[in-house]
Amino acid sequence: MKEAVNVAVGAPIYRQGAFVLDKFLANQKEIQQNYPASELVLATVEDDFADELETLISSLGIKGKVLRYETIKPDYAQSRAWNIACGREAIRQYTLSQTEANYLLWLDADMTYDPLLIEILLGEIQGYDVVYSGYVKRDSVGYEVGSGCSMFTRDTLEKIRFRCLEFRNGQVIWGLCELDLIRLRSRVKKGFFLRICHYKNANEARCVTPQPLGWLRRVTTSRVVRYALIRASLLTRYHLSGKLQPIVYRFLGAIKET
């Protein structure tokens, strides 16, 4: 008898960004072996890549689905963020309409994760609506507690949607999902709960291990600070949240040292 899916594992993916696809899929097989009541759901806009992905996951014995979706965006929009947002929305809709999964786990295809990833986050999400586990940024110094490793409850998925906002000046506003969670008063937990390796290229990765979330990062990722930064970005039509958050972090660090 086929085991029911409790956790859908979703990842938008495109060929150019899949430079560690072999490592990512091998890792997904380990994760699924440790938690068989899961299903990998990949989403791509590239039809030929979708065919290749279906062959790969089948050959590896991974229980999974490859979605083909269309990127819907304004004529002036240029950012690849639209592909990511539309891919996540396609996965969200699939999870709600085609599975009975109680959770959706978002991952990025340029990372590998602790094979006990699902069990760890299922433990952390109890009493919460969303849990984020942080990772090292790929191309710059520092850490990020973002959607590259995050788990949402089904009830939360039913109340939000994934979308993108790009102004005519080319500025893309990230964090709309986070803004929705704040407005819904969702219970969100952030931390560094597991080992995650973020690949810069096919052979070079930067890894983070489980560790406490320091007070500086607790402040700069808090509901109040994040809401203020995202709202300021919307008002100015400039991605202030991405520019100012590191400045706030450094400023608070300087105060601590004085």
N, C-alpha and C positions, 0 to 999 in steps of 0.2 A: 504494500500500500504506500502511495506517495505521501511523504511527510509534508504537512501543512507549513506554509511560510509564515514565520513570525516576524522576521526582519528582512526588509528589502534593502539591498546595498546598491545605491545609485551613484553613477559617475557619468557626466557628459564627457565625450571624448572625441578628438579629431586626430587625423593621422600625424600632422606635424608635431603636435604636442605629446604624442604617444611614443617618446623616444626610449622609455623603459617599459614598454608594453610586456615584454617577456617576464621581467621581474614583477611587475604589477599583477599579472595574471597568475604567476606561480604563487605569489603571496595570497591572492584571492582564493586559490585552491586550498591552501593551508587554513585560511580563515573559515572556509565553508566546511572543511573536514572537522574542525573543532566545533562548529555550530551548524549542523546539517539543516536546521529549520530556517535557512536563509536562502536568498536568491539574488544573484548579481544582475543588475539592470543597467546596461550601457545605452547611451543615446548619442547618435551622430547624425550630422546632416549629409555625410558622404556615403552614397549608396554602395560604391565599390568597397569602401572600408567596412561598411556594415556586413557585407557578405564575408569579408575576411575575418571579422570579429566572430561571427556566428560559427565559422569553421574552427577557429582557435578554441573557443570555449567548449565546443563539443568535443574536440580532440583531447582536451585536458580533463574532460569529465566534470566540468563545472556546470552546476545548475544555473541557467541564466537566460536572459532575454536581451536582444538588441533592438532598440527602437530607432526608427527613422523619423525624423521630425523636420519641420520647416521653420526657418528663422524669420519671424515677422517683425519688421522694424521700419521706421520712417525712411523715406528716400535719402535723406541727408546723413543718416547714421553710418558710422564707419567702424565703431569699436567691435572687437570680438566678444565683448561682454554680452552682447545680444545673443550670440550663439550659446553661451553658458547659461544665461537666464532662461532662454527658450528650451534648452535641453533639460534643465532642472524642472521646469514646469511640465514637460512631457513625462518625465519620470514620476513626478508627484501625481499627475492624473492617472498614469498607469497603475501606480501603487494603490490608489484609492478605488479604482474601477475594476481592476483585474486581479487583485490579491486581497487576502484578509490579514495582511501584515499589520501588526500593532505598532511597528516602528519603521522609520526610514532612516538609514544611515548614509550620510553623504561622504564620499571620498573623492580625492583627486588622483588622476591616473599617473601623475609624476611622483607619487609617494609609495612607500611600503610601510606596513603597520605590524604591530605585535600580532602574532597569529591568534591570540586570545582577545583581540580587539572587541568583538561583539559582547562576549561575557563581561569584559571590563566595563564597557559603556552601559550595558543593561543594569549593572550594579550601581553605577553613578547616577543614572537617570531616575531612579526610584524617588518619587516625591517631586519630580520636576517635569516640565514640558519639553525642554530642549537641553542638551548638554553639548558643550564644545570642548574638544581637547586640542591644546595648542601645539604648534610645530615651528621649526626654524624657517625663516623666509629663504626662498631659493636663491635670489639674486642680490640680496643685501643683508647687512648685519641686523640681527634682531630676531624677535619672535612674533608670531601672529596667532591669535586665538580666533579662528574664523571657520568658514564653511568647509575647508578641506578635510576636516574630521569632525562631524557633528551628527547627532542623533535627534530626531524629532518624533514625538508621539503621533499616532494616527489622528487623534482629536485635534492636535495643533495643525496638522497638514490640511484638515478640512476647513480651517479658518483663514488660511493665507494662500497666496499664490506667488510664484517667482516671476519677477519682471525686471525690466531695465529702464533707465532714464538717461538719455543723452541729449544735451542741449545743442543748439545750432553752432555754438562756439567750440564744439568738440569735447566738452567736458562731460565725463560719465560719472554719475552719482552712484556709488556702491552703498550697500547697507539698507536698501529698502525693505528687505525681509526682516532685518533687525529692527527697523522702525516699526514694522507691523507687530512684531513680538512685544515691543514696549507698549504700544497702544492697546494691545490685548491684555496687558499685565501678565504675560506668560512668565512662568517660573523657569528662569534660565540659570544653568550652572556652567561655570567656566573654570578650566584648570589644565594641568599637564598630567594626564592620567595614564599615559602609555608611551612606549617607544615608537617614534615616527621618524622615518628617514625621507628627506625631501631631496630629490635628485636635481642637480644643476645640469648634468649631462648624463650620458649613458653609463659613466663609470664613477662619477663623483657625487657624493651625497653628504648632506649635513643632517645630523640626527639630534633628537631631543629625547631625554628619558624622563620617567615620572619624577615630578618634583613639586614642591609647594608653589602656589601662585603668590608671588611677593606682593607687598602692599602697594607698590607703585603700579604694577599691572592690574591689581584689583581696582584701583582708582581709575586708571585710564580706560579700562574696559567696562566700567560700571554703567548702569542704565542711564544715570543722569548725564555723565560725560558723553557717552555715545549718542544719546538723544540730542544734546546740544550741538555736537559736531555735525551730525547728519542734517539737522534742521538748518544750521548755518550754511551747509553746502547747498541745500535746496534754495535758500533765499538768495545766495550770491551767485548761483549757477556755476559754482566752481567746487572742485573736489577737495574741500577744506578738511574733511574728516581724515583723508589719507595723508595730508600734509601736516596738519596740526597735532594729530595724536602723538607722533614721535617727539614733537617739540614739547608738548605737555609732559610727556614721560621724562625727558631730559631735565626740564625745569623743576619738576618735583624731586628728581634725583639730586639736583644741585642744592635744593632747600634742605634735603635730608643730610647732606654732607656738611652744611654750615652749622 
